[in-house]
Amino acid sequence: MEHFRSESDLLGSLEIPANAYYGVQTQRAIENFKISGQYLSSYPYFIKALAMVKKAAAKTNYELGLLDEGLFQKIAEACDDLLNGKYHSEFPIDMIQGGAGTSVNMNANEVIANIVLEKLGKEKGDYQFCSPNDHINLSQSTNDAYPTAIKMALLHMNNELVAKLKKTITAFREKGVEFQDVIKMGRTQLQDAVPMTLGQEFEAFAATLEEDISKLNGNANLFVEINMGATAIGTGLNAPVGYAKLCAKNLAGISGYAIVSAPNLVEATPDTGSYVIYSSAMKRLAVKLSKICNDLRLLSSGPRAGFFEINLPPMQPGSSIMPGKVNPVIPEVVNQVCYKVIGNDLTVTFAAEAGQLQLNVMEPVLSHSIMESINFLGNALDTLTERCITGITANKEVCLAQVKHSIGIVTALNPYIGYKNSTEIAKEALESGKSVYNLVLEKGILSQEKLDEILDPKNMLKPHQF
């Protein structure tokens, strides 16, 4: 039989599981917010970020003479436990909640306080020796501690996302080298255009994704500006003189990031602009990634009635009714992740716009949307890289045959016979079924030697002198 302890707050008393490190306000959040099924414990970097913020706050309070050394050391040890992955199951509240993050902040305050009490040899809930509010939350408000923790988490999560993106870029680039001699038709508006190599196509995939590294990192750099010391609305009520800058300095030392105090804490407290611009960078990446997956599905379509220029590695049977069918399930799932990220960006936009006066109370859904997008994108990149890109092979003969039979190569004749003559050749080729090559020779427009030189696909892959 489970044992309980009683804790009280403004609204009265509640029974808390006796062995729980969280307290009464966390218990209320457990009961009030059964929304997404995704909990703080689902986002370990968020918990670690809360620990960094609380450790920096305690260090600052100690240095300013507000905490005695013994209690500070125990708080620091408790925060280190969280940073080392301990007690994460003690964060059971839903990521989406009312209260502008108060439940998250108090969950951290209560857990750290009870870890400290245990280290002091006291009973959980015996808050006269270490209080969630008076000691762990000293010189703070949810309105500065919570958004600062979000930013710390996003800085770290961005680093992981970028690392995964780099692996995907490398995989595409390696395929670009592998396919550098595979001649194929390029297409515009799904119609034959001019020849290229499959290697150029895959290198272009790498290049377009590589652009997003600087966008993600540049936008994430906005998160280094924090509002610790702002307390409730930015005026710094209940925080000592010098707290804001000292706390930023301490957090920089703990986190390893170049954390700075915002120049205007009243402005910084309700501002969510950094979240909006970072989310937009993820949306940009999602749009590009989805387009690439569309291309991979098109290029691998067939095997008999499609493009069939590449083979995606077979991952699973494709149909419960059609024997032998294998579907492009990996690009398909990445497409769906991208749609989710694009939708989350719209949520971030609305949540940021909904801020009123001195606070944005929608930060829970805003932060959850961004963290979910980072996790989804990171998992999708890993899946695409490991279970698709690295196993792609080229159908070289199919690609070359399409070039030889394409009307599109007539474009290469423009500089030599003019646009009008080229158009007439293309039209007749379409109507008669004859090749561009044979029609040019039949009409005596160019010698075979010159024509062979012009229409050699390798000569159409880059600019050259006429």
C-alpha positions as CSV (number, residue, x, y, z in Angstrom):
1,M,0.0,0.0,0.0
2,E,1.4,3.4,-1.0
3,H,2.0,5.9,1.8
4,F,1.4,9.6,1.6
5,R,2.4,12.8,3.2
6,S,0.4,16.0,3.4
7,E,1.5,19.3,2.0
8,S,-0.4,22.6,1.8
9,D,-0.5,25.7,-0.3
10,L,-2.8,28.7,-0.9
11,L,-5.7,26.4,-1.8
12,G,-5.4,24.0,1.1
13,S,-3.8,20.5,1.7
14,L,-3.1,17.6,-0.7
15,E,-1.9,14.1,-0.2
16,I,1.5,13.5,-1.9
17,P,3.1,10.1,-2.4
18,A,5.5,9.8,0.6
19,N,8.5,8.9,-1.6
20,A,7.9,11.6,-4.2
21,Y,10.4,14.4,-4.4
22,Y,7.9,16.8,-5.9
23,G,5.4,18.6,-3.7
24,V,1.9,20.1,-3.6
25,Q,2.0,22.4,-6.5
26,T,3.4,19.7,-8.8
27,Q,0.6,17.4,-7.6
28,R,-2.0,20.0,-8.5
29,A,-0.5,20.3,-12.0
30,I,-0.6,16.5,-12.4
31,E,-4.3,16.6,-11.6
32,N,-5.1,19.7,-13.6
33,F,-3.2,19.2,-16.9
34,K,-3.8,15.9,-18.6
35,I,-3.4,17.2,-22.1
36,S,-0.6,16.0,-24.4
37,G,0.7,12.9,-22.6
38,Q,4.2,14.4,-23.1
39,Y,5.8,15.2,-19.7
40,L,8.8,17.2,-18.6
41,S,10.5,13.9,-18.1
42,S,10.2,13.4,-21.9
43,Y,12.6,16.3,-22.4
44,P,15.7,15.6,-20.3
45,Y,17.5,18.7,-21.6
46,F,14.7,20.9,-20.2
47,I,15.2,19.3,-16.8
48,K,18.9,19.8,-17.0
49,A,18.4,23.4,-18.1
50,L,16.1,24.0,-15.0
51,A,18.9,22.6,-12.9
52,M,21.5,24.9,-14.4
53,V,19.2,27.9,-13.8
54,K,18.6,27.0,-10.2
55,K,22.3,26.3,-9.6
56,A,23.2,29.7,-11.1
57,A,20.5,31.4,-9.0
58,A,21.7,29.8,-5.8
59,K,25.4,30.7,-6.5
60,T,24.4,34.3,-7.2
61,N,22.3,34.4,-4.0
62,Y,25.2,33.0,-2.0
63,E,27.7,35.5,-3.5
64,L,25.3,38.3,-2.7
65,G,25.0,37.1,0.9
66,L,21.4,35.8,0.7
67,L,22.2,32.1,1.2
68,D,24.6,30.6,3.7
69,E,27.4,28.5,2.2
70,G,26.2,25.2,3.6
71,L,22.7,25.4,2.1
72,F,24.2,26.7,-1.2
73,Q,26.5,23.7,-1.5
74,K,23.6,21.3,-0.9
75,I,21.4,23.1,-3.5
76,A,24.3,22.9,-6.0
77,E,24.7,19.2,-5.3
78,A,21.0,18.6,-5.9
79,C,21.2,20.5,-9.2
80,D,24.2,18.4,-10.2
81,D,22.2,15.3,-9.5
82,L,19.6,16.5,-12.0
83,L,22.4,17.4,-14.5
84,N,23.7,13.8,-14.1
85,G,20.3,12.4,-15.1
86,K,19.0,11.5,-11.6
87,Y,15.4,12.2,-10.4
88,H,14.1,12.9,-13.9
89,S,11.0,10.7,-13.2
90,E,10.1,13.3,-10.5
91,F,9.0,15.7,-13.3
92,P,5.6,14.1,-14.2
93,I,3.7,17.2,-15.3
94,D,2.3,17.8,-18.8
95,M,4.3,20.0,-21.1
96,I,1.2,21.9,-22.1
97,Q,-0.4,23.7,-19.1
98,G,-1.9,26.9,-17.9
99,G,-0.1,29.3,-15.5
100,A,2.7,30.5,-17.8
101,G,5.1,27.8,-16.6
102,T,4.5,28.2,-12.9
103,S,4.0,24.5,-12.5
104,V,7.3,23.7,-14.2
105,N,9.2,26.2,-12.1
106,M,7.6,24.9,-8.9
107,N,8.2,21.3,-9.9
108,A,11.9,22.1,-10.1
109,N,11.8,24.1,-6.9
110,E,10.1,21.3,-5.0
111,V,12.3,18.4,-6.3
112,I,15.5,20.3,-5.6
113,A,14.3,21.3,-2.1
114,N,13.4,17.7,-1.2
115,I,16.7,16.4,-2.6
116,V,18.4,18.9,-0.4
117,L,16.3,17.9,2.6
118,E,17.3,14.3,2.1
119,K,21.0,15.3,1.9
120,L,20.5,17.2,5.2
121,G,18.9,14.1,6.8
122,K,15.5,15.7,7.0
123,E,12.0,14.4,6.0
124,K,10.6,15.3,2.6
125,G,8.3,18.2,2.9
126,D,10.0,19.6,6.0
127,Y,10.5,22.9,4.2
128,Q,11.6,25.0,7.2
129,F,15.1,23.7,6.5
130,C,15.0,24.2,2.7
131,S,11.9,25.8,1.1
132,P,11.0,25.6,-2.6
133,N,9.9,29.2,-2.5
134,D,12.2,30.9,0.1
135,H,15.4,29.2,-0.9
136,I,15.3,27.5,-4.3
137,N,13.2,30.3,-5.9
138,L,15.0,33.0,-4.0
139,S,15.4,36.3,-6.0
140,Q,13.4,34.7,-8.9
141,S,10.0,34.4,-10.4
142,T,8.6,31.8,-12.8
143,N,8.6,34.7,-15.3
144,D,12.4,34.8,-15.5
145,A,13.5,31.3,-14.4
146,Y,11.2,29.5,-16.7
147,P,12.0,31.2,-20.0
148,T,15.7,31.2,-19.2
149,A,15.5,27.4,-18.7
150,I,13.7,27.1,-22.0
151,K,16.5,29.0,-23.8
152,M,19.2,26.9,-22.1
153,A,17.4,23.7,-23.3
154,L,17.0,25.0,-26.8
155,L,20.7,26.0,-27.1
156,H,21.7,22.4,-26.3
157,M,19.0,20.8,-28.4
158,N,19.9,22.9,-31.4
159,N,23.5,21.6,-31.1
160,E,22.2,18.1,-31.4
161,L,19.9,18.9,-34.3
162,V,22.7,20.6,-36.2
163,A,25.0,17.6,-35.6
164,K,22.4,15.2,-37.0
165,L,21.8,17.6,-40.0
166,K,25.5,17.5,-40.7
167,K,25.4,13.7,-41.0
168,T,22.6,13.9,-43.5
169,I,24.5,16.5,-45.5
170,T,27.6,14.2,-45.5
171,A,25.5,11.2,-46.6
172,F,24.1,13.2,-49.6
173,R,27.5,14.5,-50.5
174,E,29.0,11.1,-50.5
175,K,26.2,9.9,-52.9
176,G,27.0,12.9,-55.0
177,V,30.5,11.7,-55.4
178,E,29.4,8.1,-56.0
179,F,26.9,9.2,-58.8
180,Q,29.1,11.8,-60.4
181,D,29.4,9.9,-63.7
182,V,25.7,8.9,-63.9
183,I,24.2,11.0,-66.8
184,K,20.5,11.7,-66.5
185,M,17.8,14.2,-67.6
186,G,17.1,17.2,-65.5
187,R,13.5,18.2,-65.3
188,T,11.6,21.4,-64.8
189,Q,7.8,21.4,-64.2
190,L,8.1,17.6,-64.4
191,Q,9.0,17.9,-68.1
192,D,12.3,17.0,-69.8
193,A,14.8,19.9,-69.5
194,V,18.5,19.3,-70.1
195,P,21.0,16.7,-69.1
196,M,22.9,16.7,-65.7
197,T,24.4,14.0,-63.5
198,L,22.8,12.2,-60.7
199,G,25.8,13.3,-58.7
200,Q,25.0,17.0,-59.3
201,E,21.4,16.3,-58.1
202,F,22.5,14.7,-54.9
203,E,25.2,17.4,-54.3
204,A,22.5,20.0,-54.6
205,F,20.5,18.2,-51.9
206,A,23.6,18.5,-49.7
207,A,24.2,22.2,-50.6
208,T,20.6,23.3,-49.9
209,L,20.6,21.6,-46.5
210,E,24.0,23.0,-45.6
211,E,22.6,26.5,-45.8
212,D,20.4,25.8,-42.9
213,I,23.2,25.1,-40.5
214,S,24.1,28.8,-40.3
215,K,20.4,29.7,-40.1
216,L,19.7,27.4,-37.1
217,N,22.9,28.4,-35.3
218,G,22.5,32.1,-36.0
219,N,18.9,32.1,-34.7
220,A,19.7,29.9,-31.7
221,N,22.3,32.5,-30.7
222,L,19.5,34.8,-29.7
223,F,18.8,32.5,-26.8
224,V,21.9,33.6,-25.0
225,E,20.2,36.8,-23.9
226,I,18.2,36.0,-20.7
227,N,16.0,37.9,-18.2
228,M,17.1,36.4,-14.9
229,G,16.7,39.1,-12.3
230,A,13.6,40.5,-13.9
231,T,11.4,38.6,-11.4
232,A,7.7,39.1,-12.1
233,I,7.5,41.8,-14.8
234,G,11.1,43.0,-15.4
235,T,11.4,45.6,-12.6
236,G,13.5,43.2,-10.5
237,L,11.3,43.4,-7.4
238,N,12.7,41.1,-4.6
239,A,16.0,40.6,-6.4
240,P,19.1,42.4,-4.9
241,V,21.1,45.0,-6.8
242,G,23.5,43.4,-9.2
243,Y,21.7,40.1,-9.3
244,A,20.8,40.1,-13.0
245,K,24.3,40.5,-14.5
246,L,25.9,38.3,-11.9
247,C,23.4,35.5,-12.4
248,A,23.9,35.7,-16.2
249,K,27.7,35.4,-15.6
250,N,27.2,32.4,-13.3
251,L,24.9,30.7,-15.8
252,A,27.4,31.2,-18.5
253,G,30.0,29.5,-16.4
254,I,27.7,26.6,-15.6
255,S,26.3,26.1,-19.1
256,G,29.3,26.9,-21.2
257,Y,27.2,29.3,-23.4
258,A,28.0,33.0,-23.7
259,I,24.9,34.0,-21.6
260,V,24.3,37.7,-21.2
261,S,21.7,39.7,-19.3
262,A,19.1,41.4,-21.5
263,P,19.6,45.2,-21.6
264,N,15.9,45.9,-20.9
265,L,14.4,43.3,-18.5
266,V,10.9,44.8,-18.9
267,E,11.0,44.3,-22.6
268,A,12.7,40.9,-22.4
269,T,10.2,39.3,-20.0
270,P,7.2,39.2,-22.4
271,D,9.3,39.0,-25.6
272,T,9.2,35.7,-27.5
273,G,10.8,36.9,-30.7
274,S,13.7,34.6,-30.4
275,Y,11.4,31.6,-30.3
276,V,9.6,32.8,-33.4
277,I,12.7,33.2,-35.5
278,Y,14.2,29.9,-34.4
279,S,11.0,28.1,-35.2
280,S,11.0,29.7,-38.6
281,A,14.5,28.3,-39.3
282,M,13.2,24.8,-38.5
283,K,10.2,25.4,-40.8
284,R,12.6,26.4,-43.6
285,L,14.6,23.2,-43.0
286,A,11.4,21.1,-42.9
287,V,10.2,22.6,-46.2
288,K,13.5,21.8,-47.9
289,L,13.7,18.3,-46.4
290,S,10.2,17.5,-47.5
291,K,10.9,18.7,-51.0
292,I,14.0,16.4,-51.1
293,C,11.9,13.5,-49.9
294,N,9.3,14.3,-52.7
295,D,12.2,14.1,-55.2
296,L,13.5,10.8,-53.8
297,R,10.0,9.3,-54.1
298,L,9.7,10.5,-57.7
299,L,13.1,9.4,-58.8
300,S,12.6,5.9,-57.3
301,S,9.0,5.6,-58.7
302,G,8.3,2.4,-60.7
303,P,9.9,0.0,-61.1
304,R,8.2,-0.4,-64.5
305,A,5.9,2.6,-64.9
306,G,7.9,5.4,-63.2
307,F,11.2,7.2,-63.3
308,F,13.1,4.3,-61.8
309,E,16.4,6.3,-61.8
310,I,17.3,5.3,-58.3
311,N,16.6,2.5,-56.0
312,L,15.7,3.2,-52.3
313,P,16.7,0.4,-49.9
314,P,13.7,-1.8,-49.3
315,M,12.5,-1.5,-45.7
316,Q,9.3,-3.5,-45.6
317,P,6.6,-5.1,-47.8
318,G,4.4,-2.4,-49.3
319,S,1.0,-3.9,-49.6
320,S,-1.4,-6.3,-47.9
321,I,-2.9,-7.1,-51.3
322,M,-0.3,-6.4,-54.0
323,P,2.5,-9.0,-54.0
324,G,6.0,-7.7,-54.6
325,K,5.2,-4.0,-53.9
326,V,7.8,-2.0,-51.9
327,N,7.0,1.5,-50.9
328,P,9.3,4.5,-50.1
329,V,8.3,4.4,-46.5
330,I,11.3,6.4,-45.1
331,P,10.9,9.5,-47.3
332,E,7.1,9.2,-46.6
333,V,7.6,9.3,-42.8
334,V,10.0,12.2,-43.1
335,N,7.4,14.1,-45.2
336,Q,5.0,13.7,-42.4
337,V,7.4,14.9,-39.8
338,C,8.0,18.0,-41.9
339,Y,4.3,18.7,-42.0
340,K,4.2,18.4,-38.2
341,V,7.1,20.9,-37.9
342,I,5.4,23.3,-40.2
343,G,2.2,23.1,-38.1
344,N,4.1,23.6,-34.9
345,D,5.6,26.8,-36.4
346,L,2.1,28.2,-36.8
347,T,1.4,27.3,-33.2
348,V,4.5,29.2,-32.1
349,T,3.4,32.2,-34.2
350,F,0.0,32.3,-32.6
351,A,1.4,31.7,-29.1
352,A,3.9,34.5,-29.5
353,E,1.2,36.9,-30.8
354,A,-1.0,36.1,-27.8
355,G,1.3,37.7,-25.3
356,Q,-0.4,40.5,-23.3
357,L,1.2,43.4,-21.5
358,Q,4.1,42.3,-19.3
359,L,4.0,38.6,-19.9
360,N,3.3,35.9,-22.5
361,V,1.3,33.2,-20.7
362,M,1.4,30.9,-23.8
363,E,5.1,29.9,-23.3
364,P,4.2,26.3,-22.4
365,V,2.7,25.4,-25.8
366,L,5.3,27.6,-27.5
367,S,8.3,25.8,-25.9
368,H,6.7,22.4,-26.3
369,S,6.1,23.0,-30.0
370,I,9.7,24.0,-30.6
371,M,11.2,21.2,-28.5
372,E,8.9,18.6,-30.2
373,S,9.9,19.9,-33.6
374,I,13.6,19.6,-32.7
375,N,13.1,16.1,-31.5
376,F,11.0,15.1,-34.5
377,L,13.4,16.6,-37.0
378,G,16.4,15.1,-35.3
379,N,14.8,11.6,-35.4
380,A,13.7,12.1,-39.0
381,L,17.2,13.1,-40.1
382,D,18.7,10.0,-38.4
383,T,16.1,7.8,-40.0
384,L,16.5,9.3,-43.4
385,T,20.3,9.1,-43.3
386,E,20.7,5.6,-41.8
387,R,17.7,3.8,-43.4
388,C,17.5,5.5,-46.8
389,I,20.3,7.8,-48.2
390,T,23.3,5.5,-47.4
391,G,21.6,2.6,-49.2
392,I,20.5,4.4,-52.4
393,T,21.7,3.0,-55.7
394,A,21.5,4.3,-59.2
395,N,20.0,2.7,-62.3
396,K,22.7,4.1,-64.6
397,E,21.4,2.5,-67.8
398,V,17.8,3.8,-67.3
399,C,19.2,7.3,-66.7
400,L,21.3,7.3,-69.8
401,A,18.5,5.8,-72.0
402,Q,16.2,8.6,-71.0
403,V,18.8,11.2,-72.0
404,K,19.3,9.7,-75.4
405,H,15.6,9.6,-76.1
406,S,14.8,13.0,-74.7
407,I,13.6,15.9,-76.7
408,G,15.2,18.1,-74.1
409,I,18.6,17.8,-75.5
410,V,17.6,19.9,-78.5
411,T,18.2,22.9,-76.1
412,A,21.9,22.3,-76.7
413,L,21.4,23.1,-80.4
414,N,20.1,26.6,-79.8
415,P,23.5,28.4,-80.0
416,Y,24.3,26.6,-83.2
417,I,21.0,26.5,-85.3
418,G,18.9,29.1,-83.5
419,Y,15.8,28.8,-81.3
420,K,13.3,28.7,-84.2
421,N,15.1,25.8,-85.9
422,S,15.5,24.0,-82.6
423,T,11.8,24.4,-81.9
424,E,10.8,22.9,-85.3
425,I,13.1,20.0,-84.7
426,A,11.6,19.4,-81.3
427,K,8.0,19.6,-82.6
428,E,8.7,17.1,-85.4
429,A,10.5,14.8,-83.1
430,L,7.4,14.8,-80.8
431,E,5.0,14.2,-83.7
432,S,7.0,11.6,-85.6
433,G,8.7,9.7,-82.8
434,K,12.0,10.2,-84.5
435,S,15.1,11.3,-82.4
436,V,16.4,14.8,-82.4
437,Y,19.7,13.3,-83.5
438,N,18.3,11.7,-86.7
439,L,16.2,14.6,-87.7
440,V,19.2,17.0,-87.6
441,L,21.2,14.7,-89.8
442,E,18.2,14.1,-92.2
443,K,17.8,17.8,-92.7
444,G,21.5,18.3,-93.2
445,I,21.6,21.1,-90.6
446,L,24.9,19.9,-89.0
447,S,27.5,17.3,-89.8
448,Q,27.5,14.1,-87.8
449,E,30.9,14.9,-86.3
450,K,29.7,18.3,-85.1
451,L,26.3,17.0,-83.9
452,D,28.1,14.2,-81.9
453,E,30.2,16.8,-80.2
454,I,27.3,19.1,-79.3
455,L,24.9,16.3,-78.1
456,D,27.5,14.4,-76.1
457,P,25.7,14.6,-72.7
458,K,29.0,15.2,-70.9
459,N,29.4,18.4,-72.9
460,M,26.1,19.7,-71.6
461,L,26.9,19.5,-67.9
462,K,28.6,22.9,-67.5
463,P,29.2,26.2,-69.3
464,H,31.6,26.2,-72.3
465,Q,33.0,28.4,-75.0
466,F,31.1,28.5,-78.4
